[in-house]
Amino acid sequence: MANSDLQSFYSFLDHLPIAALVISFEDHQAADLSAQKICHVNFKYLELIGYPLSATPDSASWMELAYPEPEYRQELINRWKVESAAAMQRDDVTAKAVVKISCSDGRERFFEVFSEVRSTILPNHYIISFIDITDMKAEIEGLKRQSVMDQLTGAHNQYHLLQRVEHEIERALSIDSCFTLMMVDLDFFKTVNDRYGHECGDQVLIACAKIIRSVLSPVDCLARWNGADFVVLMREDNPGVARQVIQKAWQEIRAHTFMWQDDTFAMTATIGLTTYQSGDNTDQVLGRADLALKRGKQVGGDFVFMDDFTE
């Protein structure tokens, strides 16, 4: 290809609506990133990713800037080797992957990257294109969160809790561990709704969920079960320790002053606690927690009740 034709090709790339760069190397240099020369970057690339040719003359320098974390960079290098080999075996022209790139403006953005594994236009020249999916990925993640979250309290919903219990049962079986499950019910919540209205009741639920969440670790799970009931899954195999943790929330709910318009009032909670027993399924462990809650209610509520298996 004549130099004028090459410049015309680069001019064509410059007007594409997606980011693109061109690298050049011989077949025997495929594993040597420093030998892979970056020949051109288009305008959209400079707009989104931003590294000029002077900053990234070869693939090695580009990788260091785009993926500054060494572990992530090596992970991507290994992944591209696998994806490229698979694409060539399928006789595809490109390999693709979703990656997180550190752009020149300091932002991290997600791209779907398409890398030629065979040169289609110029010998030993390969086009890599980048489609920015940051906003789409954020929207998808938001939808995923909504699908497993209770929109009022920010706790997880029943669907997620049931999945999590099943996961914890599988984990318990595989590593011979245990977990604790608790049903939490706000005492006389209906009275609050009847006296002050559902908007006040909603604020009580939000506040109580926040209190319970504050005592849990990142690996624990808080879910709204229904109405004024919550379920806590705690990755703690010592029921005594689990009870001490949840009692902090129980005490904080009792001590909290709830306010609505010109009135103040107090709330209490009843909690039923059980631990996973080998052989339990999801319904069994949830059923025992519910039974412990009911027994706590039978003694007047405002109580943390541990079931017979736990005791």
N, C-alpha and C positions, 0 to 999 in steps of 0.2 A: 504494500500500500504506500502510495506517495505521501510525502509530508503534508501536502495540501489536503489530501483525502483524510489523513489522520486528524488534522485540525478541524475538518468539517465534522468528523465523527465526534470529536470532543465538544464542538459547538452544539451538536445535536444532544449530547448528554447534558450540557449546561441548561437546556431548556426543558428537561424532563421535570415533572412535578414531584419526583421522589429523589432522595439522596443517593448518590452513586460515586464510586471511585473505581479506578482501573489500576491493577497491579500487573507487573511483568516479571516472569522468571522462566528459566529452562526447566524441563521435566526433572532433571537430577537435583534441582534446587528446591523442590516442593517441600522438603522438611526443614529448610533453612530460612527462618523468617527474616533474618537480616539480609538475605540475598533477594528477597521479594521486594522489588522497587515499586513504589507508588508513583504512577505516571501522571495521574489527573484526578482531581476532585471537582464535582460540579457545584453550581451555585446553591442548590438545595442542600447539599451536604454541608457547605460552609454556613448556611443559615441555621441548620439544625444541630450539627455536631461541632463544626467550627474549627477543626485543626487544619491549618494551611499545610501545603506540601513542605514548606521549610521546616515545620515542626515534626513532620512524620515522613521522612524520605523512604522509609521501608516498613514492612509489616511489623517487625520487632518493636520499633519505636512507637508505632501506632498502637499496638497492643498494650504497651506500658502506660500510655496516656489514657486510652479508652477503658482499660481494665486495671486500675492501679492496685487492686488487692491481689497479691501474688497467687493465693489459693484459687480465687475465682478465675483469674487469667489462665492458670494451668488447667482448671476444670474445662474451660471453653476450648483450649487447644486440644485437649483429649477428645472432647465432644465433636469438634470439627473433623478430626481424623476419622472418627467412627462414621459421622454423617456423610463425609465425602466418599469414603470407601463404599458405603451402602448405596449412595447415589450412582456411583460408577458401576456398581454391580447391577443396578436396575437399568443401566444405560440412560439415566437422567442427565440433563445438562447442568442442573444446579442442586446444591444442598441448601437446606434452610434451617434456621433455628431462631428462637426468641432469646434476646440477650439484653442485659442492662448495661448501658454505656455511660461513662462519665464524660460529659460534654465539656467543651472548652470554657463555657460560662460557669462551670461549677455544678450545674444541674445533672442529676441522673435521670436518664430517659430510657424507656423500653422500646426496642425496635425488633421487627421481624426482618431478619437478614437473609438475603439470597446470594449465595456465592457460586459462581461458575466453577465447575470441576473439569470442564472441557472448554478450550478457547474456541469461540464460535465466530468471531469477527476478525481478530488478528492473531497470528501465531504467537503462542506464549504470552498472550495478554488475556486477563480475566476481569470480568466486571463483577463488582460486589455492590448490591443495592440495599438500601435501608428504608423500611416503611415505619414511620413513627406510630406506635400503638399505645403510647403512654396514656392518653385520655381514655381510649377504649379499654385498656387494662384496668384503669382506675374505676371505670364505670362497671366493669364485670365484677371486680372485687367488691364494689359497693353492693351490687345485686346479690352476690354470694353472702355478704354479711347480713343483708336484709332477710335473706331466705332462712337464716338460722337464728335471727335475733327477735326478741320481743320489742316491738317498736316503742312501747311506752317506757319501759324501765331500762332498756339496754342490756338486760340479761338475755341469755340464750332462750330459745323456745323449746317446746316439748320435742319436736322433731330432732333437734340437735342433741338434746339430753339423752334420748333413747339411743341414738347412734353412739354417743360417748360412753354410755353404760356398756353397750355391746363391745366397744373397743377395749374398755377397761377389763371386761371379763376375759377377752382374748389375751390381753396382756398378762392378767393374773395367772392364766393357765400356762402361758409360755415361760414365765420367769418365776412361777410359784410365789406370787405376791398377793396383795389384798388391797381393798379400798373401802372407804366409808361413804355411806349414802344417808342423807338427812332430808326429811320433809319438814318444811317450815310453814306454819300457818299463823297469820296475824289475828290475834284474838279480837272478837267483837268488831271485826272490820265492817260488817253490814250496818252496825249501829252508826259508824262514822259516815257511811254513804247516806243513810236515812236522815241523819241530823244535819250534815253539812253539804251533802250533794256529791255526785260522782267526780266532779273536778277536784274536790278536796281529797277524795279517796285516791285519785290518781297520783296526787302529790305525795300522799303517804306511801304508796307503793314505790314510787321513785326514790324517796328518801330511805326507805327500808332496804331496797335493793343496793343502794350505795353503801349503806352501813355493812351489810353482809359481805359485799364484794371487798370491802376494805380489809377484812381479816383473812382473806383467802390468798393463796399463793398463785402464781401464774399458771401452774399446771392443774389447779382446781377448776371446777365448773359451777357456775350459778345459773339456774334456769327458772323461768316463771312457768309454773305447772298449770295453774288455772286460777282465776279470781285473785284471791289473796294468798295463794299457796306458792311457795318456791321449793325447788329441790337443789340441794347442794351435793355435788360429788367431790369428795376430797381424796386425793391420792395419798392417803395416810392409813397404814395398816394397824396402827395402835389406836383403839377406840378411845382410850383415856386421853390421848393427845388431841384427837379429833374433837372430843367433847370440850376440852379446854379452849380450843380455837373458836368453836361455834358459840361457846358461852360468852366470849367477848362481844360478839355481835348481839347475842340475846340481851346482855346487860346494857349495851349501848342503845338498843331500841327502847328498853325500859327507862333509861335515863334521858332520852331525847325529848325535848319539848316541841311538839308539833303545833303549828300555828295555822289558823285559817281566819282571815279577816280580823276581827277583834277578839277572837277566842283562842285559847290555848288548851291543849289536851295531851294526854299520854297514851301510849300504846304498849301492849305486851305481845309476846309471841310464844307459841308452843312448838317444840321441835321434837320430832321422832327420829332416832338415830339407830342405824344398823350397820354391820360390816358384811362384806361379801364372804360367803362360805363356799368352799369348793363344791362344785356341782350346781350352784345357783344359775338360773337363767335370768334374763332381764326382768320378767314379771315377778319372779320370786323375790329378788332383792328389793324391788320397788314395793312389792306387797308388804314385806316386813317393815320397811320404813314407814309406810302408811299406817300399818297396825300399831307401830310404836307411837306415831302421832296421835292416833285415836285414844290410846291408853293415857297419853299425856293430857288429852282433853278431858278424859273421864275423871282425872284427879283435880280438875278445876282449871286447867290451862296454866299459862305463864310458867312453863316447865320444860326442861330438857330431859326427855325420857329415852333411855337406852334399852333396846329389846333384850330378851332373855339370852339370845345367842351372843350378843355383844357383852352382856354382863358376865 
